[in-house]
Each structure stands twice: as structure tokens, then as C-alpha cells.
Amino acid sequence: MEEKIPDFVVNSKKYELVSPEYFSEDADLIEESKNDREKFWERVGNNIYWYRKFDRVLEGDFPDFKFYTGGISNVYKNLVGIHVESGSGNRAALIFESETGNRSFYTYSMLARNVNKLARALKNLGMKKGSRIAIFMPNIPETLISILACYKGGYIFNTIFSGFSSKALKDRIDDFEPDIIITADGTYRRSAVVNLKEKVDQMLYSRPHKTIVVRNIGIDIEIHRDDLSFEDLIENSDELIEDEKLEANETGLVFYTSGTTGKPKGIVHSGIAFLVNDKFYAKHQLALKAGDVLWCTADIGWLTMHIWGIIGALSNGITTIFYEGALDYPSIENFYRVIERYQVTKLFVAPTVIRMLMRSENKDSKRDLVKSVRLIGLVGEPLNPEAWHWMRNNFPKVYINNTWGQTETAGTPLSGIAFHTSMKPGSSGIEFYGVKCEIVDENGNSVGINRPGNLVIKHPIPMMVRDIWHDHDRYLREYFGPVKGYYFTYDVAVMDGDGHFWVLGRNDDVINVAGHRLSTMEMESAVMGDRRVAECAAIGVPDTVKGIVPVIFYSLRFGYAYDESIDEDIRNTIVKDIGKIANPDAVIAVKEMPKTPSGKILRRFLRDIFVYGNTRGDATGLENPASIESVRSAIEESREK
């Protein structure tokens, strides 16, 4: 690992933004969270409604730990029920808008009625506490209603990115083994129809289940014996259903993310502890207050939408926006008009969105359209300082809160305290309340200030991963094997002298493309299905819009001659097996890959040659040093096409 760190870390400047939106109690909480972790988490735990108060705040440590043991509650109760019961049912809960122009809204009371109907219908179909439901839908109101119904009934659920292919969908369904799949007939993406029901039908089912279908865009679909109408279930279900009571550590959701082996892994999160943690974190990371309108632009298949757009927003009683389709369709004006139309006060996006705005910038100022925005939160990939300064210049008086988190951490353990922590362009913030991080070497020793190393978390927090679905050994091995006693993030980071963390990227073979975490191994497995391919390697390289994009290198089996159609076949295979989000930026045929004497392909050398034109590490130990020039020539030829 190189010792040199980026200049923007060394030369970082502090920016202050004083605002009345800062919570005055934050200063006291900072010290308490550092000096008495259990007392702090007890205070946080008292912020939700409990049917039965917890007996203990924390039991155990990594890898087996529990928070709020004995505490009984329900997530839906805390997201919707308490607001209706307190007389705030007429407050706007959900604003929905589609790229087609379709719009609707739901108050907390309207949500409550529809959620009860669906939860009752699911129970009538045989669902009970612990039953499993998969949700394969776009960002539409029925998706939120389905999630809340799962929370109300105590059903374990997952949501799957609607852009995934049938094969990627099948991989996740086969592992989760749901009793019911909830999907839509289809959705629109840049006016093109995406047939979701067709993708579900294309799966080869390994076990029986029912499919509930939402009539979202009205396209023709095949109706099978076990298909049910979402609308009919809602219409014919009126009887009230009680909230299912769950212990704080019982499983609430299983969220799939790509792993280093290529096989997606189901990250197990508790329902109640996830709620407790993220209600508090969202409030203080976004300075959420009554009257706020939050637009989290993430897809429901990304845990970010759950953290902020659902748990964070509704538990704090504010209004959340669900947007279906492409943010910049039919033009980038659409993005700005949504902010103006609903007077969005808090915006949460991936850095990709900001780079998209930068790329589409014209001479016409948009400052009047975005003057309602008080805070921009970001997560998902490194934020370049240029994008930070662009936000600073184009969104007046906005607090920029770039954060760091993972599917496994649920929320963001690194973040600024809104309107309190000094901003630094590109920084991922500080250790947030109750969190203790460290930058260590391969042996677990601290590397000190301003030196890159492996980011680890030293103590559990309530919202963190509890297991991997059906694979406890993998949970222990992947997260707690590399550095004993600590949670290993697989991210490389630097901590500066002010306590700010700078997350520089991954140190495994998983890449973030436009905020979506994809496995290079999953891509390579798809490519190796082509009988003409002998070897392949997928890498992630920087992109001005998406942050990171995949590039595929491959070599042919003996007896096959290169043809440009092979490149296209490989590209089509990846899109078919994984989805358009994984479409490679480049597909490059090489005569041979750079390898170690043991035969391991040196993907970091491929990345260096593609980005910098040469290797940045010691290449003297290569089994085949001549491969460096061969790869360089192949890249140049590819760029000339």
C-alpha cells in the first residue's frame, strides 16, 4: 500500500457554516458518546416507543453482540402509528413523482390505512411473524406500503434493485427463499419500458411461492395461477391487524450486496435496533426538523433509501419523496423542478448525481430553484473536491455532509454533525456518535495520522450487520477474520490531524458504480461463460460522472481469433446476467494477463496501466514482465477504435 496520500487531503481547508438548525444538545452528546458508550446508547434507545422497555443496553462484543435485549417494539408503530395516534395523521408523509409526470401524495393516516389493508391481506395468505417476502419494485408508493406492511406484520423482507437482470434476481431469490414476491408489471426508465413481471416469470423457481403484482404502468403481462393482484388485495381487506411485537434483536430485513466471491450475500439486520440507531443518526446528520421535505434520490434496491428515505424520514415525522425513473429525463431541468415544486429542504444523493449536474451545467443559473435546500448529504463512493466546491458555489448556504457507510453498517458511522462539524472538501466526516474507528495495517496496528491503511470499526453499534443469511461462517470469516476483534471494512482510508476521515476506495474486488455495489467476480463469472474466453479480469476505474466504472480484460482460448463481435457479446452477457448498471466502459482483448509466479492475475496492474499508462508498483516479480507492454498496446488500440 502506497504511503503517499492525495494532495486534497494534505491541503484540506476547513469551512464553517453556523445555523440555527444545529441542535444545541449535540455538544454534550459528543462527549457522552465517547466517555460512556452504554449511557449514550441508553439515551438513544429511549427515543423510540417500546411496548416493553429493554433490560440491558449492550450484551457481548464483535462478532456476537446484542443491543436493547428484552426490549419489545414494532418498526411500523414508530414510523407511522405514533404520528397518527398523536394527532399528526394529516401531515404529509410521502410525495411521489415519476419521470412520466405522474404525481400523488399520502398523509400518515393514508399510509396507515393502506398498510393495514396489505398487512391483513398478507396474513390471510398465511404470512406470520418471520415469514419471508421479497420486493422487486421501483420507487413507487406501493413499494413503501409493502415495506411498512412487512414491518407491521413482523415479516422478514428484502428489496431488490429493479434494474437487475432475471439471473441476478434469481441469485438473490434462490438464496432468500421468499414465501411471496411483490413486484410491478413494469416501470419506465428514460421512457423505455422495463418489464419487471417478465423478469420474475423468467426465473426458474426452486421452490413454490406466490407473486403479488402492482398494476403500475398498465402493460400486458402474463397471469399465472399463483399470481395475485395488489389492488384487489388492498380493496378486499378491511379488518384491522395488530402490530406484531418483536424483540430488539430479531431479524427485520435481509439486504443483498455483492461479495468478493461473486455470490451475493444476504446482510442480516435487526429491525428494532436498526430503527433506534438510524432515527437518531438521521436526525443529527441531516438536522431533521418539523416541516422538512427530504428527497433521497436512491433506488429502493439500495439500503440508502431505507436508511434516510424511510426510517430516517418517517421516524422523525417529516415528508419523504419517492421518485420513479431517471432524474435527468427528459432533461436535467426535471431534477431542479422537483426541488422547487416541493420546496425540498434536505437532499440526499450519491456523488454521481452531483457530477451529473456538473456535466449538464449551462449558463442559466439554477440557484433560485434550489434556494430551499439547506443540506446535501452524500454517500456511496468517494467525493472529489471539485464536486464539493461545485455544490458550495451552486447551492446557497447549504451544509455539505459527505458521509461513509456500507450495507453492513446500515447507516453512516462516519459523518459530520449537521451545522456543527467543520466541512472539508472530500472528507467523509468524523467518527459519529457512539463510533470508534481506527486506521490499521495488515497486522491490526494503528498507522497513525495522515497515513493510509485499512479502516476498521472497534466496537459494535446497534444498526450493524448481525449475520450473513444462511452463512454464519462467512460472516465470521469476512468481517472479523482479517483483524481479530475488529470489524474489517475492506476500505482504505486516512485520518487527518483534525479527526476527519478520508475514504479513498476499496481494497478488495468490489466496486461502487454510481452508488451501486457490484462484484467484479460476478462480472467475471458471466464473461467466463463464453467458451471462447480463456481468462478475464474486471476492474474499476475512475469516471467523471459515475465515480467508478467497470472495465473488462480478457484473453482468448487457443484456436479462436479475435473479432470485434466478441467484445459486444461480452458486453451483452454482462448486461443480461447482471444488469445495465454493470455495462462495462471498455472491453479489451489482451494476449496475456500480468501474473504472479503462482498464476494470480494482478488486477491492480491492469488498473494502473489503464489509468496511468504504467504500473505504479514493483513489477520485477512478475512471471511474465512482457505482459505489461502487451496490455498497454491493447488499451491504446481499444481507445483508437
Number of C-alpha atoms within 10 A of each C-alpha: 11 9 9 9 15 12 8 15 20 11 10 15 11 11 12 12 15 13 14 8 15 19 17 10 8 15 11 9 15 16 14 18 19 16 12 11 19 17 13 19 22 16 14 15 25 12 13 19 16 19 12 12 16 20 11 14 20 19 11 10 14 19 19 11 17 23 27 23 19 17 22 20 24 26 30 26 24 23 27 26 21 18 22 19 11 8 10 16 20 13 18 20 25 26 21 18 20 20 20 15 9 9 12 11 17 18 18 24 21 18 25 22 14 21 27 24 23 28 31 24 23 24 16 12 12 9 20 16 16 15 18 22 29 25 24 25 30 27 24 23 21 23 21 20 20 24 24 26 25 30 28 28 29 28 25 25 24 27 25 24 20 25 22 22 21 21 18 21 22 19 15 21 22 14 15 21 17 21 17 22 23 24 27 28 24 25 25 18 17 15 13 9 13 17 18 24 24 15 21 23 15 14 17 11 13 10 10 10 14 17 25 22 24 22 18 17 14 11 11 11 15 9 13 10 7 11 16 16 16 20 14 13 18 19 13 12 17 15 11 11 16 12 19 19 20 24 21 28 23 20 22 27 25 25 26 28 23 21 20 17 14 18 18 19 25 25 23 25 28 25 24 30 28 26 26 27 24 24 28 19 24 22 19 23 25 30 19 27 15 9 12 20 26 30 26 27 22 23 25 27 24 20 24 28 22 22 23 26 27 26 24 29 31 21 26 21 25 21 25 25 26 27 24 24 20 19 21 17 16 13 12 15 15 16 20 18 14 18 21 17 10 14 17 22 22 23 20 23 20 24 25 25 23 19 23 17 20 17 11 12 12 9 5 6 9 15 13 12 18 22 18 20 22 22 25 22 22 26 23 24 28 24 25 16 16 13 21 21 14 14 20 15 12 16 22 16 17 22 28 28 29 30 28 24 18 18 23 22 22 22 27 26 26 25 29 29 26 28 25 20 20 21 25 24 25 25 30 30 27 25 23 21 25 23 18 18 19 22 24 22 17 12 9 18 13 15 17 16 13 19 18 24 28 25 25 24 20 16 17 24 25 28 24 23 24 24 24 21 18 14 11 11 10 15 20 17 10 17 22 18 14 17 18 13 17 22 24 20 21 19 16 20 24 27 26 18 11 10 12 22 27 30 25 20 16 17 15 14 21 24 26 20 24 20 24 23 20 24 27 26 21 24 26 20 19 19 27 17 12 14 10 18 18 16 17 23 21 26 25 25 18 13 15 14 18 20 24 23 22 24 21 24 25 24 19 20 12 9 7 12 9 13 9 10 9 18 18 11 13 23 21 17 19 22 20 18 20 23 20 15 17 26 22 20 14 15 21 20 23 20 12 20 27 24 20 15 11 8 11 12 18 14 19 17 23 28 20 15 18 19 12 10 18 16 16 13 11 8 15 8 10 19 15 15 15 12 17 21 14 15 25 17 13 17 21 13 12 13 9 7 5
